[in-house]
Amino acid sequence: MTLRTTLLMMQACGALAFSTVIFAENTANGITQDSYLNDGDNKVKDGSNIELQTLQVQGRALSYYKEDEAALATRTATPIDETPQSVQVVTEALIEDQAARQITDLYRSISGMSQNNVSTVTLRGFSQDEVLYDGLKGDPFGDFSIPQLFTIEQIQVLKGPSGAIYGAGEPGGVINYVTKKPTYEQKNTLKVSAGNKDFLSGSVESSGPANKDASQRYRVGIYSDGQDSYRNNVEEENQIIDLGYAWDMDENNTLTVQYTDIHQHISGARLRGIPTDDDGNFLADTSWNNNEKSDYQELDAQVFQARLDHSINSWLDSNVSVRYFENTENQKYHEINKLIDSNSDGTIDTTQRQYRDQVRSREGITFAGNLIAELDDHTVLVGSDYFHQKNSFLYYRANKGDGVSNLSLTNPIYGQDDVNSYTLNLKTDETTTTDQIGLYIQDQWKVTNQLDLLAGVRVDRFEEKYQDHTSNNAKQDYNDTGYSSRVGATYRINNNWKPYVSVSTGFVPQDAADQQKSANNTLFDPEESQQFEAGVRSYWFNNRLNINLAAYHITRENILQEDPNNSDLLVSFGKVRSQGVELDIMADITPRWVANVSYAYNDTIVKEANDGIQYANGDRFANTPYHQLGLWTRYDFPSIESSIAFGADFVSDQINRQGQTVKPYTVYDMSWQTQWQDWRFQLNIKNLFDKEYAVSGFTEKIGSFVGERRRVYLSAAYDF
């Protein structure tokens, strides 16, 4: 990173924001309220519904793509403008406009988030793989399967430590998937999609009243897809069944029950990267794959979730939730074990492979209960949650001496081996059981009509039991207590300026398996994090332009390091610092033209370490780009009920875990939508110019993860 690069990125965002302001100002000066509402196509008649007019004046970007309220940051229904921490929401409209099938399709729309490793992301400089569903722990997609979005209505991101409200978690933030629920109004949709690489999908969704007064409601969703890949030997299939039932038992009680069944099968996986040289150039064609066609990754998962909302009286509400999940992830694949220069010409051209047969099983349950009291100017939250999870991992492997052949990087010949003839050796057979119970209290105080204060604390008791079944003496128990807090304030200067500040903390317990490596036989303290954040949310031109700016400084301490006096032991010593700026813009440039822009600058470095920190090279962390810029802009043609959209995603250079360069990239997308009677047709082209690029890096052996090549999707949806 250079100063010139930083200035160029800031100038680009500044120019975009400035041009948006000019467009909006010209539009505001030249368009009356009537003409804005009519857009030259339909006249607003006297006596029209005033509320509808007000909604339209808000602007399309701010009504389609912006959510004004979210409970993620506080567990209460709180306007985002009164939340003293950065919260970003990806709405269902934006998900549909981008034809997003999985979370990786939406990184451009979340400032500070980029792909890390398979299902993990980098958020504000830190690796993040734990997510919530409706505010509850229990991810059915496991460690290596990417969450699918068929059952998802919104994606919410709380940035920075969230320990004061959710307990243990990574300092970059927390991701929450809001699931689709039964609706009061009848909604029925049949959708089919097709695309290149033999993509074909179909879904049916039906939601609405189950009786005359809509006190009972249902949801049924069924989804299936299949596709090939640009990578050799890869084919993917997904099937999802999603059921829901909601019952207003009386005016004070509502019960919502949901069930989801997920099946995913990917042949030619677990899909890894392609080796590169130190400058980030691939050493093989981007279609290369280290796996055989018989290799596969398969996920089967089930989720049951229930929530009871109860209004006790006019000032006191409660809710109780439970989420149970189980999944099994089978992986049989070939891993790169060594890079070989077979003809000694100085160029790597062959991989030595290792075969891995792995089964991961997880079963868990979460209980959560909250009391919310409205006491004059105070909203007081008191709650508790309990999380239990049991993880089992069984792992066999075979090396070259066990019958596994090498594979050429330049001329791969698959099918040389009979996998059944490999000699498999047990590597790992372990079970980890985790229990965590937390108690939290929070006060939101409306001091004046302009000033809102927030303060919250949480205490967590956690216990972890680790059992290595390959050894008689490898049972480890670990328990400890963690404390988290958050204080913050928002202030409405006027309708245009709404600044905020906050200080928040979090923690991550150390693994029980590492506790035995303590030099003095005492327990390691949890990793601890602290964030200072300041930001401002601003609105201009009758809410046609919304600009959010946030600056943050995060420290993470007590990272385990190798003991410099004994390589078999560990010490709690490491420290990492992350700081940056995020800029999010939503704009109605004209009544028909909207834009959504996200920019992030991040600088994450190692401040203290004995001999480096895991996932870092020197003082720089792997897969932490300095700059990211995402754009999605849409133009409507009301007279033909159509729209065209354009997207761009820029990520600056990164490094992998061993310091090799991951090159910067920019990819572009396009979309066309049209409405005809009850039909909606949509064409999406992703990676418009078919760019070859890497989204992130891993190690020198495993290489860099290849970005998706050009994909074309055509869908037709019928509402009935």
Secondary structure, DSSP 8 states (H G I E B T S, - for coil): --HHHHHHHHHHHHHHHHHHHHHHHHHHHH--HHHHHHTTTS---TT--HHHHHHHHT-HHHHHT--SEESTTTSS-EEGGG-SS-EEEE-HHHHHHTT-SBGGGGGGGSTTEEE-STT-EEETTEEE--EEETTEE--TTTTTS--B-TTEEEEEEEES--HHHH-S--TTEEEEEEE----SS-EEEEEEEEETTTEEEEEEEEEEESSTTSSEEEEEEEEEEEEE-SSTT-EEEEEEEEEEEEEEEETTEEEEEEEEEEEEEEET-S---B-B-TTS-BSS-TT--SS-TT-EEEEEEEEEEEEEEEE-SSSEEEEEEEEEEEEEEEEEEEEEEEEE-TTSSSS--EEEEEEEEEEEEEEEEEEEEEEEEEETTEEEEEEEEEEEEEEEEEEEEE-GGGT---EESSS-------GGGS--EEEEEEEEEEEEEEEEEEEEEE-SSSEEEEEEEEEEEEEEEEEETT-TT-EEEEEEEEEEEEEEEEE-SSSSEEEEEEEEEEEE---HHHHTTBTTS-----EEEEEEEEEEEEEETTTTEEEEEEEEEEEEEEEEEEETTEEEEEEEEEEEEEEEEEEEEEEEEETTEEEEEEEEEEEEEEEE-SS--TTEETTEETT--SEEEEEEEEEEEGGGTEEEEEEEEEE--EE-TTS-EE--EEEEEEEEEEEETTEEEEEEEESTT----EEEE--TTT-EEE----EEEEEEEEE-
